[in-house]
């Protein structure tokens, strides 16, 4: 049974930094592309950052230069380091996993992802 469990969210002030993690189990972590999505109240779940099997990085324009995604295959863990947080970063953050096969391009469409965590709330106050 595949499980993705996020942790590390919480309330912060604008300009602060925060890191969230996603621990995976029940899957061969290294063959999966991984991503963070977020969903703010009244909005659709949107792509934030992604990392391929080979370590290529992808970011939404809104977080480029402020957020850093990384993975530790030995620990089956995905990370998102968030700096210079803004009130508009307030959302529930979800990690997601998709198995990739040779030749497949990295996907930022949420419908492409097979497995999801339960989410962790990040609240940024001004």
N, C-alpha and C positions, 0 to 999 in steps of 0.2 A: 504494500500500500504506500503510495507516494504521499509524503507530507512536506509542506513548506511552512515554516513557522517564523514569522517576523518578530523582531523585538527592537527596542531602543527608541521608540517614539516618545513624545511627551510635549509639554508646553515650553516654549522658549521665547525670547525677545527678538525683535528684528535686529539683524546684524550678527546674531549668535551663530554658532555651529552646532551640528547634531549629526550623529551617525546612527544608521539603522542597519540591522543585520537580518539575514534570512537563512535559517538552518534547514537543509534538505535531507530527506531520508527516503529510502525505498526506490531510488533510481540511480543509474550510473551517471553521476553528476557531470563527469568530464565530457560526455557526448551531447550535453544539453546547452543550448543558448539560453541566456538568462536576461531578465529585464525587470526594471522597476516601473510601475505605473502608479498614478495617483488619481484620486477622485475627490473633488471638492463638492460641498453641498450644492445640489441642483445642477451639477455638471456631469458630463460623461467621463468615464475612466480614460485617462490619457497617458500616452507613453512619456516616460521621463528619461530613462537611460537604459542602455543594453550592452551586453558583453557577449561576444561569440565564443564558440568552443576554443578558438585559437587566441582569444584575448583582444580581438578588435573591439573598439569602443564606439558607442553611438549615444548621442545626446539630443534631447529636445532643445530648440533654440533658447527657450526661456530659462534653461538651467546651465547652459554651456558656460564654462569658466568658473562656475560656482559649485557644481556637484561633481563628484568623482565616483564612478562605479568600479568595483574590483571583485575578484573571486579568488577563493582559496580552495582548489580542488582536493587538497589533502584533508581539509576540514569540512568539505561539502557545504561551504558557506559563501553566501553572496553579501556584499556590503554596498552601502551608499553613504558616502561622506558628503554632508551638505554644509556649505559655508555661506556667509553673507545672506542668511535667510531673510525672506521678505514675508509680509502678511499674506501675499498671494500664493505662497508656497503651502499654506494651510490646506491639509487634505488627509485622507486616509491613504497610506502608501502600501502598495501590494507588490510582492515579488511574484514572478511568473517564470515558468520553464517550458521550453519547446525543444523537442529532439530535432536535431538538424542532421541531414544527410549530405554526402559529398555533392558539392555544386550548388547547394541551396543558399540563397542570399538571406542575410539577416532581416528579420521582419519586425516592424514596429506596430503592426496592427494587432490589437488586443485579441481579436477573434482567432488569431493563429496560435495562441498559447494554450497548451494542454493542461497545465497544472498551475494552481494559484494558492497563495497563502491567504490567511484570514484577514490580513491588513493590520497596520499599526497607525494610530492617529498622531499626526504632527500638527501642532497648533502654534503659529507664530503671531505674537501680538506686537502692536506698534508702540 
